[in-house]
Amino acid sequence: MAAFFGDPFRRFLWSPTFYHRGGAPPGSAALLDWIESPTAHVFKINVPGYSREDVKVQVEDGNVLVVKAEGGKDEAHGKEKEVVWHVAERGGATGNFYREIELPEGVKVDQIKAQVDNGVLTVTVPKDTSPKQSKIRNINITSKL
């Protein structure tokens, strides 16, 4: 289990995945799929009720993908004074959410692309497929230290 702490999935699994201001219970989470192909990592996150303007995608600390959203359907419908929500179970876009994922080594953070379509945010993180330079470093040997 000790090797788990050095794993890039550690932040994915233990990060604060969701926070709310009212609405759905605090235990709700934006559902996420992480798919790896030979050329990229693809993250698909359910964001129903959020527009493209509500969702922000950033890279922090050099390798941490941060996805957050503000607003959602509660703010849009809250302007209508006569609207009463009785049940809100579909998607839970009722406030703000925050999710962070520590990216694995060997990705091109400067070429990340994101799009929202039909309530799904797709973030594509290309892999750096260029050949790696050898990490061999020769040490000069002397007769005396």
trRosetta pair geometry for C-beta under 8 A, 3 or more apart (Angstrom, degrees):
i j d omega theta_ij theta_ji phi_ij phi_ji
1 4 5.3 -30 -172 4 56 124
2 5 6.4 -41 -174 13 48 110
3 6 6.1 -62 -167 39 52 104
3 7 6.8 70 139 -45 72 102
4 7 5.3 -46 -157 8 41 127
4 10 6.3 124 155 -87 73 101
5 10 6.0 69 -142 -104 33 151
6 10 7.5 129 55 -22 9 140
7 10 5.0 126 73 -33 81 92
8 11 7.0 -45 -175 28 51 99
8 12 7.2 49 136 -12 68 112
8 102 4.8 -144 -158 102 76 103
8 103 6.9 -46 -163 122 134 15
8 104 4.8 -136 10 -86 172 69
8 105 8.0 -148 -62 -13 138 67
9 12 4.8 -60 -155 44 53 121
9 13 5.7 43 152 -17 83 107
9 102 7.9 -121 -55 57 12 102
10 13 6.3 -66 -148 41 23 100
10 14 5.9 -18 170 16 64 118
10 102 7.0 1 61 29 79 140
11 14 6.4 -71 -124 56 25 86
11 15 5.1 44 173 -54 68 108
11 64 6.9 -90 149 -124 161 102
11 100 6.2 -64 160 112 113 97
11 101 6.5 138 104 -147 103 28
11 102 3.7 98 38 -17 137 110
12 15 6.5 -28 -122 5 12 113
12 34 7.4 -21 -148 -41 149 156
12 101 4.8 35 -96 -129 89 81
12 102 6.6 -107 -35 29 78 77
15 99 6.6 99 105 -159 129 55
15 100 4.6 -151 -155 59 153 87
15 101 7.3 -112 6 -73 154 43
16 19 6.3 10 159 -43 119 106
16 98 6.2 20 102 90 102 109
16 99 8.0 -135 97 -103 56 43
16 100 7.7 45 50 16 69 101
17 29 4.8 6 124 -131 128 113
17 30 7.2 -151 164 36 93 78
17 97 7.8 -16 144 -171 57 103
17 98 7.8 170 170 87 17 60
17 99 5.2 23 -148 -109 60 92
18 26 7.6 159 105 -177 97 54
18 27 8.0 64 73 167 125 18
18 28 5.8 -113 133 95 157 65
18 29 4.5 -151 -20 -110 137 57
18 30 6.1 156 -90 -5 111 78
18 97 4.7 -31 -133 -137 76 102
18 98 7.1 155 -115 45 26 58
18 99 7.0 3 -65 -68 62 92
19 26 7.2 -3 -136 -146 52 89
19 95 7.9 -100 117 123 59 124
19 96 6.3 -8 87 93 84 94
19 97 6.6 152 41 -123 52 45
19 98 5.8 2 20 23 101 105
20 23 5.7 -124 -170 61 125 100
20 24 6.1 -138 -111 65 156 76
20 25 7.8 136 28 119 157 18
20 26 5.6 -141 32 -103 113 60
20 28 6.9 61 -50 48 134 111
20 92 8.0 -75 -95 171 129 108
20 94 6.8 27 -147 90 114 85
20 95 4.4 98 -153 68 68 152
20 96 6.9 167 -117 53 33 62
20 97 7.4 2 -74 -79 67 74
21 95 4.3 171 43 -143 71 124
21 96 6.2 46 0 14 100 97
22 74 7.3 165 98 175 113 165
22 94 6.7 -100 104 145 78 107
22 95 5.9 158 58 -73 71 126
23 74 5.6 -101 -81 -61 126 151
23 88 6.2 -68 -160 89 88 150
23 92 7.0 122 142 -163 119 72
23 94 2.7 168 -146 121 155 132
23 95 5.1 -153 22 -20 134 109
24 28 4.4 17 129 -20 130 154
24 88 6.1 -113 -67 103 86 106
24 89 7.8 119 -110 -108 110 38
24 92 3.9 -19 -22 -139 165 103
24 94 5.3 136 -7 42 87 123
24 95 7.8 -134 31 17 84 113
25 28 5.7 127 69 -27 70 92
28 92 4.4 -168 175 -157 152 165
29 97 7.9 119 -149 -147 44 132
30 45 5.3 31 144 -177 118 102
30 46 5.7 -167 -168 68 74 75
30 47 6.4 13 -144 -81 126 67
30 67 7.7 -116 85 110 153 124
30 69 7.9 114 -76 16 149 126
30 92 7.9 -138 -80 76 61 113
30 97 5.2 118 -30 143 120 160
30 99 6.1 -104 54 -34 120 139
31 45 7.1 160 86 -152 48 52
31 46 4.4 33 52 13 93 123
32 43 6.3 -20 -164 -167 104 94
32 44 6.9 150 -156 80 52 51
32 45 4.8 -10 -102 -101 83 79
32 46 7.6 -121 -65 10 45 75
32 99 7.0 169 -57 174 143 161
33 43 7.2 158 81 -156 54 44
33 44 4.4 0 52 54 102 102
33 45 7.9 -154 26 -67 62 43
34 41 6.7 -13 -170 -174 90 100
34 42 7.5 155 -157 81 42 49
34 43 5.5 -10 -104 -103 71 75
34 101 7.5 167 -95 -147 132 150
35 41 7.4 152 81 -162 48 51
35 42 4.5 -18 64 63 99 100
35 43 7.8 -175 24 -76 71 29
35 44 7.2 30 -1 -4 110 104
36 40 7.7 -159 -147 102 51 42
36 41 5.3 -20 -103 -107 76 72
36 42 7.6 -177 -81 20 28 72
37 40 5.4 16 52 51 103 71
37 41 7.9 -169 25 -80 68 27
37 42 6.9 37 -5 -8 104 111
38 127 7.5 -108 149 38 40 146
38 129 7.8 50 151 -101 82 131
39 126 6.4 -33 156 -144 81 78
39 127 5.7 -154 -173 34 31 104
39 129 6.5 -41 -121 -44 70 136
40 124 5.3 -1 174 -171 146 89
40 125 6.0 148 -165 76 85 47
40 126 4.9 -50 -99 -106 96 44
40 127 5.7 -142 -83 -10 34 82
41 103 7.2 175 51 -142 156 91
41 104 7.1 143 -58 27 147 107
41 107 6.6 -40 12 -107 118 133
41 124 7.7 154 81 -158 49 44
41 125 4.4 -12 60 62 97 107
41 127 7.1 104 -19 -60 78 88
42 122 6.6 -13 -170 -167 98 93
42 123 7.2 157 -157 81 49 51
42 124 5.3 -11 -107 -106 81 71
42 125 7.5 -166 -76 24 35 71
43 65 7.2 165 -7 127 159 156
43 67 7.8 -148 124 -42 143 145
43 101 6.9 -179 -98 24 149 165
43 121 7.8 -10 111 110 92 90
43 122 7.2 156 82 -155 54 43
43 123 4.4 -5 57 56 104 101
43 125 7.4 42 -7 -7 101 107
44 120 5.7 -7 -168 -176 95 113
44 121 7.3 156 -155 80 43 52
44 122 5.4 -9 -102 -102 75 75
45 67 6.0 129 14 142 173 165
45 99 7.1 -177 -129 53 144 153
45 120 7.1 146 71 -161 40 61
45 121 4.5 -17 62 60 96 104
45 123 7.3 22 1 -1 110 106
46 91 6.4 -139 153 -129 113 85
46 119 6.4 7 -158 147 71 94
46 120 6.1 -37 -103 -104 49 70
46 121 7.9 -118 -35 19 2 81
47 50 4.3 -62 164 46 103 124
47 54 7.8 170 171 90 123 114
47 55 5.8 10 -165 -81 162 134
47 69 6.1 151 -143 -62 118 158
47 91 7.9 58 165 -166 16 115
47 93 6.9 80 -179 -96 55 120
47 116 6.4 -68 71 -130 132 114
47 119 6.0 -166 75 -170 55 55
47 120 6.9 135 28 -115 80 17
47 121 4.8 50 -2 -22 132 106
48 90 6.6 -75 108 143 153 86
48 91 3.2 -91 64 -120 121 153
48 93 5.5 -138 91 -24 63 126
48 119 3.7 15 -94 -149 70 127
49 72 4.6 45 124 -164 111 87
49 73 3.7 -72 -155 -27 120 105
49 76 8.0 -152 -171 21 88 128
49 91 5.5 150 -5 114 111 140
49 93 2.9 -180 70 63 128 149
49 94 7.7 -6 119 -52 160 55
49 119 7.2 46 -6 -120 48 103
50 54 4.1 -131 -162 84 89 135
50 55 5.3 90 143 -50 132 98
50 69 4.8 -37 -127 -162 151 144
50 71 6.8 118 -125 82 79 93
50 72 5.2 -40 -77 -97 77 76
50 93 5.4 -149 -38 -142 82 133
50 116 7.3 -110 101 -142 92 149
50 119 7.8 107 42 -132 74 63
51 54 4.9 105 50 -3 68 102
51 55 7.6 -153 91 -2 39 88
51 71 7.6 -33 27 98 91 138
51 116 7.3 133 177 100 33 156
52 55 6.4 -67 -151 39 31 102
52 115 8.0 -30 -115 -158 113 52
52 116 4.7 -164 -90 38 76 128
54 69 5.0 40 139 -161 94 94
54 70 5.9 -145 -161 65 78 53
54 71 4.3 -114 -122 56 114 119
54 72 6.3 122 -169 -59 156 54
55 67 7.1 -13 -168 -168 98 88
55 68 7.5 160 -153 88 54 38
55 69 4.7 -26 -98 -96 65 99
55 114 7.9 -139 122 148 121 134
55 116 6.0 135 32 -65 146 135
55 121 5.8 -165 -173 -93 162 138
56 66 7.8 -9 112 112 93 93
56 67 7.4 163 85 -152 54 42
56 68 5.2 -12 59 64 99 85
56 69 7.1 173 16 -84 70 44
56 70 7.9 22 -4 2 110 94
57 65 7.2 -15 -167 -170 90 90
57 66 7.3 157 -155 84 42 56
57 67 5.4 -6 -105 -104 76 75
57 112 7.4 -139 136 134 124 128
57 114 4.5 130 26 -44 161 167
57 121 7.5 169 -63 178 123 132
57 123 5.8 174 -141 -103 149 126
58 65 7.7 154 84 -156 42 45
58 66 4.7 -16 65 60 90 105
58 68 8.0 -11 15 16 104 101
59 62 7.2 -13 151 179 106 9
59 63 7.2 -6 -169 -102 105 13
59 64 6.7 135 -162 68 58 48
59 65 6.0 -29 -101 -96 72 55
59 66 7.3 167 -97 14 19 83
59 103 7.6 -20 -131 -9 107 139
59 109 4.9 105 -140 -167 171 121
59 112 6.7 145 -46 7 121 152
60 64 4.7 -39 68 72 82 108
60 66 5.3 34 -1 -17 115 128
60 100 7.6 -50 44 -131 120 122
61 64 4.8 38 51 9 107 116
62 109 7.3 -166 -177 -3 49 169
63 102 6.2 40 122 -163 97 70
63 103 4.6 -127 -175 53 81 97
63 105 7.8 -22 -132 -88 147 51
63 107 7.8 118 -135 51 91 114
63 109 6.9 -117 -101 -69 54 138
64 100 5.4 3 176 -173 107 112
64 101 7.1 154 -161 74 60 37
64 102 5.5 -32 -104 -100 76 59
64 103 7.0 -154 -89 0 21 85
65 100 6.8 156 82 -156 51 56
65 101 4.6 -15 60 60 104 93
65 102 7.8 -167 20 -81 76 10
65 103 5.5 92 -23 -53 101 103
65 112 7.6 172 -112 -133 111 156
65 123 6.8 130 -170 139 139 155
65 125 7.1 -88 -76 -70 141 140
66 98 7.3 -19 -168 -164 93 84
66 99 7.4 158 -155 84 48 47
66 100 4.9 -16 -102 -102 73 88
67 98 7.6 156 87 -155 53 38
67 99 4.8 -10 61 61 97 96
67 100 7.6 -180 22 -81 65 39
67 101 7.8 22 0 1 103 103
67 121 6.8 143 -153 110 135 153
67 123 7.1 -122 -80 -36 124 148
68 96 6.9 6 -176 -176 94 96
68 97 6.6 -168 -143 94 56 53
68 98 4.5 2 -106 -106 100 71
68 99 7.3 176 -75 22 57 59
69 72 6.7 78 137 -57 119 99
69 93 7.6 -54 120 -140 143 94
69 96 6.4 -179 90 -146 58 56
69 97 5.4 16 44 46 95 85
70 96 4.9 -5 -106 -104 64 99
71 75 4.7 -74 -152 28 74 144
71 76 7.5 68 172 -35 101 84
71 96 7.8 62 2 -83 37 70
72 75 6.4 106 60 14 53 95
72 76 7.5 -107 122 0 34 100
72 93 3.5 -164 -155 158 125 91
72 94 5.9 -122 103 -75 138 21
72 95 6.5 -25 34 20 133 23
72 96 8.0 -158 -7 -72 117 35
73 76 5.4 -59 -146 41 42 112
73 77 5.8 22 163 -5 77 111
73 93 5.1 88 5 91 94 107
73 94 6.7 -45 62 -83 86 66
74 77 6.3 -64 -140 49 27 96
74 78 5.6 41 157 -39 64 111
74 85 7.6 -43 -114 -35 86 155
74 88 7.8 16 -76 -129 100 162
74 93 7.5 -166 -9 115 83 66
74 94 4.3 78 -35 -141 129 74
74 95 6.5 8 35 -48 142 58
75 78 5.4 -47 -136 26 28 120
75 79 7.5 39 161 -29 55 92
76 79 6.8 -55 -177 13 29 108
77 80 5.7 -49 -166 32 56 109
77 83 4.9 -113 175 116 99 160
77 85 7.2 98 110 -58 143 107
78 83 7.6 -114 -92 69 23 121
80 83 4.2 66 93 -13 113 116
85 88 5.4 5 179 -48 130 111
88 92 6.9 106 137 -107 97 48
88 94 5.7 66 143 -53 152 141
89 92 7.5 -17 -161 -62 26 78
91 119 6.8 -84 -113 -163 141 130
103 107 5.3 -87 164 37 127 148
103 109 7.0 153 62 -85 166 102
103 125 6.3 -143 -131 -177 126 161
104 107 6.4 105 72 -27 71 114
106 127 5.9 14 133 -160 95 85
106 128 4.9 -130 -171 48 65 98
107 125 5.0 2 -167 156 135 109
107 126 6.7 137 -162 86 75 46
107 127 5.8 -61 -106 -111 64 47
107 128 6.3 -167 -112 -11 8 88
108 111 4.2 9 121 29 119 113
108 112 7.6 -177 100 -45 71 64
108 125 7.4 168 57 180 63 66
108 126 4.6 -15 43 80 116 101
108 127 7.2 70 -3 134 89 7
108 128 5.3 128 -54 -68 85 83
109 112 6.0 -15 -160 -26 46 113
109 125 7.4 -8 -100 -147 52 103
111 126 4.9 -25 97 30 124 126
112 123 6.5 0 -176 -175 106 94
112 124 6.9 166 -155 83 57 53
112 125 5.2 -10 -109 -103 94 70
112 126 7.5 -146 -83 11 46 76
113 123 7.4 169 88 -153 45 49
113 124 4.9 -4 59 54 92 102
114 121 6.4 -2 -171 -175 104 95
114 122 6.9 168 -149 87 55 50
114 123 4.6 -11 -101 -103 93 76
114 124 7.5 -172 -77 19 45 67
115 121 7.4 172 88 -149 35 54
115 122 5.5 -9 59 56 82 94
116 119 7.7 21 -176 -95 93 9
116 120 7.1 163 -151 81 57 37
116 121 5.1 -26 -96 -95 80 71
116 122 7.9 170 -88 16 31 69
117 120 6.1 -27 69 61 67 86
117 122 7.1 -13 25 3 102 112
132 135 7.9 -20 149 -35 113 91
142 145 7.0 137 76 -80 113 43
